[in-house]
Amino acid sequence: MAVTACGGTAGISTPIMDETSGIPADPGMGDATRIVSATAAAVSATPTHTPSLTPTLAPDAWQTMPVIPMVSETARAIHAEGLKLGNNPRAFSILGDCLSLPINLFGNYGRPGKYNLGDYAYLQPVIDYFLESFLRQSITLGDGFNTAAVLSPLRADPKQCQKGENPLECEYRVNIPSFAIISLGTDDWTIKPDVYEERMRRIVEYTISHGIVPILATKADNREGNNAFNKIVARLAYEYDVPLWNFWLAVQALPRKGVANAQGHLTWADPNHLEYTFSMQVAVPVRNVTALQTLEAVWKGVTG
């Protein structure tokens, strides 16, 4: 068992880039035609930072929220509105850092003969349904990516993105997904929690405004201290009534709680080989299984 894999280099810390100066004041939220106004979770074209009246989530309640989410009526309404806007029901995007690169998440899924789901073969229909998304890398995904990078035109792929677009705008325009896995925070550890929350709200609101169901993910590490970012992520999922993939809970019983080093890398085993009995004692395979289970739950939850 390797202890870590991130961008293919073990034990190396990813440089952190605070690109606040490169973040536009309004990441494309002025397009009123893309606002989801038919749901209780819909937001205005400008972030309000005050979602609709929702009971406050207790500070430590996130620790007992289930790993695999239940799907709310709000999520169903967002999805339905997205279909009206022309979103692809078979597409998802990933917003994440090196922990969500293919070497760590979803590997060769979708390439016959290149992976073995073992006891989790029942999840193959998820891969089949979202096949094209498993065969591409999201523009909002990269080594060292954090909330600033996703919102900064400086980190947009010039080969795929239009002038002035940030990776978030570009990814949603190019992929037109119905779902977005948002797993950011490990490489945000240098910023204050209120800054992280402000950026995450912008990301969540922009996602909802495009009729895309956000799937927010907690993380295994605690680089920022006091689990501040996980608390924020869970609270945002609760406030906006959207799915939470509580990965943190899934690794609590694992050796080292799934964290390999101070950089927040996960204990690693090949996610393409889930047939091995030891896989479920290692964070990366557990993350892959629970990610597939979450996709299945949300997909079937909004369409069932």
N, C-alpha and C positions, 0 to 999 in steps of 0.2 A: 504494500500500500504506500503510495507516495503521499507526502503530507500536504502538498499544494500544487496547483497548476493555475497559472494566470498568464494568459498570453503566451503560454508555452515555456515560461521561465519560472523556475521554482525559487521561492524565497526572495524575489526581487520586488521592492516596493514600487508601485506605480507612481510616477510624478503627479503631483496635484497641481492643477491649473485653476486659479481663481480668476475667471474671465468676466467679472461683474461689469467691467467697462464695455465689454462686447455684447452685452445683453440688451436688446431693444426694449424700450419702455413698454411697448404693446406688441406681444408676439402674434400679430395677425388676428386679433380678436375683434376687429372692427367689421368683419363680414357678417352682417346681420342675417344673411340668408343661411348661414351655417349654425345658427343658434338653436339649440334644442329647447323650444319653449313649451313643449307639450308635457313635460314631466315636472314633478315636484323638485327634482334635483337640477333643473335647468338653471343656468346662470346668465347674467347679463353680459354684453359684449366686453365690458370692462370688469376685471376682478373686483368683487365687493368685499372679500375677506370676511363677510358675515353671512354664511349660508343660512337657509331657512331655519326657523325655530325648531331645534332638535335638542332633546335632553343631552346634557354634557356627559361624555364618557368618563367614567372614573379613571384616575391616573394609571392604575395597574390592571385595569380590566382587559387590556390588550393581551396580557399574558395567558389568559384563558380563552381567548377567542379561537375558534376552531382553525385547524390548518387549512382545511378545504372549505371554501365559503358556501353559504346558502345564497341563492339569487333572489333579489328583491324585485318588487314591482317597478321600482325606479330603474333598475338595470334593464328590465324588459322594455320599458318605455324608451330608454335611450337607444337600445338596439333597434327597436321598431322605427324610431325617427331616423336612425342612420341608414336603414334600408331605403327609406323614402328619399334620402339624400344621395343614394347611389353607392353606398359602401358595399364592399365585397363581403358577403357573409362567411366566406371561407378563408378570410385573411386576418392575421393578427400581426402586430408589431411588438418589438421589445425595446424598451428604454432601459439601458443598463450599462454597466462597466465591464471589465474583463471577466468578472465572474459569470457573465451571461454570454460570452463569446462561445462559439460552437465547441471548442475544446472542453468547455465546462457545462454548457447547457444545450441539450438536444443533439449534440454530436453529429452523427451521420443519419439521424432519424429521417426516414423517407427514402433512403437509398437501400434497396433490397440487398440482403446478404452482408450489409455493413454494420448491423447492430442486432442485438438479441434482447428482447424485453423480459425474457424469463417468465417468472410468475405474473408479470404485469402485461402479458400479451393481450389481455382484454382491453388495453388502452390503444391498441393498434388502430381502431376506427378513428381516434382523435387525430393520429398522424395522417391517415388517409384523407380525412375531411379537410385538414388544413395543409395539405401536402406542399403547395407552393411556398407557404410561409416557412416551412421547415427547411426548404431548399435555398433560402435566401438569407442574407444578413441585413438586419435593419440598419438604416442610416443613423438611427438614434442609439446605436450600440457601438462601443469601442473601448479600447484600453485607456484607462484613466478617465472615462466619461463620468461626469457628475451633473448635478442640476444646472450648473452654469454652462457646461458644454452643450447640453441639449437645447438651451435657449440662446446660444450664441452663434451668429452667422459665421464667426471665425472658425467654427468647427464643422461647418457644412461641407459636404462632399461636392467639390466644384464640377465633377463629372455628371452628377445627378440633380444637383440643386440649382435653382434659379438665383440670380443676383439678389442679395439681400435676405434670402431665406435662411432661417436657422434650421438645424437638423430636425426639430419637431415638426415644423411646417412642411419641410421637404418630405419627410417620411410619410406623413399622412396624405400629402398630395400624390406621391408616387405609388404608395401601396394601397391607399383607400381601404384601410382595415375596418373591421367591425369590433375588434378587441385590441387592447394595448396592455401588455404586461409592463408595469412600471416598477422597476427594481433599482432604485438609486439611493445612495447614502453612504456607502463604504468609502468612496472617494470624495465625500463632502465633509469629512471629519474636521477640517480646519475652520469651518464657518460656524457662526452662532446658530442655535436652534431656530431663532425667529427668522433668520435669513433663509434657512432651509425650508421652513414652513411657507414663507412667502413664495418661494420658487415652486415648491410642490403644488401649492394652490393654483398658481398660474398654469402649470402643466395639466393638472386635473381638470380645471375649468376649460382649458383649450380643448382637451380631449373630449369632454362631454359636449362642448359646443359643436363638435363635428360629428355627433351621433356615434361616437366610439365608446364602448364600455371600458372604463379603466379598471384594471385588476392591480390593486396596490399590493406590494410585497414587503413584509418585514425582512430584516437581515439577521444573520447569525452573530455578527460581531458587535462590539460596543465601543468603537474607536472614539466616538464623540463624548462618551461618558454618560452615565445615568440612563442609558437606553433612550436618550432624548428623541432620536430620530424615529425609532420604532413607535414610541408613544404618539408622535405627530402623524405618522403614516396611518396608524390604527384610528386615530381620532378623525382624520380626513375621510377615511373610508366610512366611518360611522356617520359623520356629518352629511356627506354627499350620498350616503346610502348606496354605495357601490361595493363590489366584491373585494375582500381582503384575503390574500394568500399569506397565512401566518407561518412562514417558513421558520421563523425563530423557534416556535414551539416544536416543530418537527425534529429539531436537532438537539433539544435539551437533554435527551437520554443518551446521546452519542458520546464516545470518547472525546474529551476536550470540547464538548458541546459543538463539535463540528468545525471549530476554528483552528487553523493550522499555525498562525503566526500573528504578530502584532500588526501586520498590514491588512488583516481581515480576510486573508485568503482562506479557502475552505479545505478541509481534509479531502484528499482526491483519490478517486479510482475511476477508471474509464467508464463514462456514462453510456457507452455503446454496449457494455456487457453487464446487463442486469441479472444475468442468469447465475452469477456467483453468489454464494450464500453470504459472503462477507460484505457485499455491496451495501446492504442496508445498515451497516455500521459506519459508513463513510458519508460525509456530507454531500459531496457532488452527486452520487447516485440518488440519495434521498431527495435532493433538490429536483432532479430530473423527474422522478416518479411523482412527487407532489405537484410539480408544475403541470405535468400531463393530467393528473387527477383534477387539478384546478381548472384547466382548460376544458376538460370534459364536463365538469359541474356547471361552469358558466355557460358554455355552448348549449348544453341540454336544458339548462335552467331558463335561458332566454327564448328558446324555441319550443320548449315542451308545453 
